[in-house]
Amino acid sequence: MSGVEGSPARLFAALGDATRLGLIGRLSDGSERSIVQLGENLPISRQAVAKHLDVLLGAGLVRRTRSGREVLFTLQPEVLADARNWLDQVNSQWDGTLGRFRDFVENQP
């Protein structure tokens, strides 16, 4: 779980912004897109898009490559899968804890 194991807080903080979630949505088809393409029809500047992409890059959610003069971004779907797996583990732990608590309460005289 390379994307979540090291810093789940950083990953989920990156996912906690509507603009960044929108950028992830635009990249979710697996294609590479430039900052200009990602910023189309957004009410923010290219510089703001770049800053949001830097946060996503720092969390490992996107990969940046250069093609000539253009910088392209691609979603790293395995990091989202890691996040899902991490949440499933937390959910399982809570289910176990709540089950034990329920058993304790139900077995009280």
Backbone torsions as a table, in degrees:
resi	resn	phi	psi	omega
1	MET	NA	66.2	-175.1
2	SER	-61.4	-36.2	-176.3
3	GLY	-77.4	-29.2	-174.4
4	VAL	-107.7	-38.1	-174.0
5	GLU	-55.4	-42.2	-177.9
6	GLY	-70.6	-43.6	-177.0
7	SER	-155.9	82.7	177.7
8	PRO	-62.1	-33.9	-179.3
9	ALA	-62.1	-42.5	179.9
10	ARG	-64.7	-42.1	179.7
11	LEU	-63.4	-50.1	-176.8
12	PHE	-71.4	-27.9	173.7
13	ALA	-64.9	-40.6	178.2
14	ALA	-64.5	-35.7	179.8
15	LEU	-79.0	-10.9	-174.2
16	GLY	-85.9	20.3	-179.6
17	ASP	-125.8	130.8	-176.0
18	ALA	-60.9	-38.8	179.7
19	THR	-65.6	-44.1	179.4
20	ARG	-65.5	-38.9	175.6
21	LEU	-61.3	-38.6	176.6
22	GLY	-63.3	-40.2	178.1
23	LEU	-65.2	-40.0	176.6
24	ILE	-62.4	-41.5	176.8
25	GLY	-59.7	-39.4	179.5
26	ARG	-68.9	-27.0	-179.9
27	LEU	-93.7	-4.9	-172.1
28	SER	-68.4	-11.8	177.5
29	ASP	-82.7	-0.5	176.5
30	GLY	89.9	-2.7	-178.4
31	SER	-84.4	159.7	174.2
32	GLU	-89.8	140.9	179.0
33	ARG	-139.7	148.2	176.7
34	SER	-84.7	170.0	176.4
35	ILE	-60.1	-40.3	179.8
36	VAL	-62.2	-46.6	179.8
37	GLN	-63.7	-41.9	-179.0
38	LEU	-68.5	-28.2	-177.8
39	GLY	-87.5	-4.6	-179.4
40	GLU	-56.7	131.9	177.5
41	ASN	64.8	15.9	173.8
42	LEU	-97.0	144.0	-178.0
43	PRO	-84.0	31.3	-179.9
44	ILE	-131.1	161.4	-178.3
45	SER	-75.3	165.2	174.8
46	ARG	-60.4	-35.9	178.8
47	GLN	-63.5	-39.3	177.9
48	ALA	-67.0	-40.3	176.2
49	VAL	-60.5	-43.9	180.0
50	ALA	-61.1	-40.0	178.8
51	LYS	-65.6	-41.4	177.1
52	HIS	-63.8	-40.3	178.4
53	LEU	-65.6	-34.2	176.2
54	ASP	-62.4	-39.0	177.5
55	VAL	-65.0	-44.9	178.7
56	LEU	-63.6	-37.8	177.6
57	LEU	-64.6	-44.8	179.3
58	GLY	-62.6	-29.2	178.2
59	ALA	-87.2	-3.0	178.9
60	GLY	81.7	10.2	-176.9
61	LEU	-80.8	-23.2	177.8
62	VAL	-131.3	159.1	174.5
63	ARG	-117.5	143.1	-179.4
64	ARG	-113.0	131.5	175.0
65	THR	-132.6	157.5	179.3
66	ARG	-109.0	133.8	175.7
67	SER	-128.2	96.7	-173.7
68	GLY	66.6	-124.3	179.0
69	ARG	-89.7	-6.7	-174.5
70	GLU	-96.5	140.6	174.0
71	VAL	-103.1	126.5	-177.6
72	LEU	-114.2	146.8	-179.9
73	PHE	-119.3	142.2	179.3
74	THR	-133.7	139.9	176.7
75	LEU	-69.8	142.2	174.5
76	GLN	-102.9	85.2	-172.7
77	PRO	-62.9	-25.0	179.9
78	GLU	-65.2	-27.5	178.1
79	VAL	-71.0	-37.6	175.1
80	LEU	-65.7	-38.0	176.6
81	ALA	-63.9	-40.1	176.4
82	ASP	-61.1	-41.2	179.3
83	ALA	-63.3	-42.2	179.0
84	ARG	-62.6	-43.4	178.7
85	ASN	-62.7	-41.2	178.8
86	TRP	-62.0	-45.1	178.4
87	LEU	-63.6	-37.7	177.1
88	ASP	-62.9	-39.1	178.0
89	GLN	-65.4	-44.3	178.4
90	VAL	-62.3	-43.7	178.7
91	ASN	-59.5	-43.7	179.6
92	SER	-63.0	-42.2	177.9
93	GLN	-62.1	-43.0	179.3
94	TRP	-66.8	-39.4	177.6
95	ASP	-59.2	-43.3	178.3
96	GLY	-63.9	-44.4	180.0
97	THR	-63.7	-45.9	179.7
98	LEU	-66.3	-35.0	177.0
99	GLY	-64.2	-43.4	177.5
100	ARG	-64.7	-39.2	178.2
101	PHE	-64.3	-44.7	178.3
102	ARG	-58.9	-46.4	178.9
103	ASP	-60.0	-41.9	179.0
104	PHE	-61.0	-48.0	-178.0
105	VAL	-65.2	-42.8	-177.6
106	GLU	-69.5	-24.1	-177.1
107	ASN	-97.6	11.1	177.7
108	GLN	-78.6	140.8	-179.9
109	PRO	-68.3	NA	NA
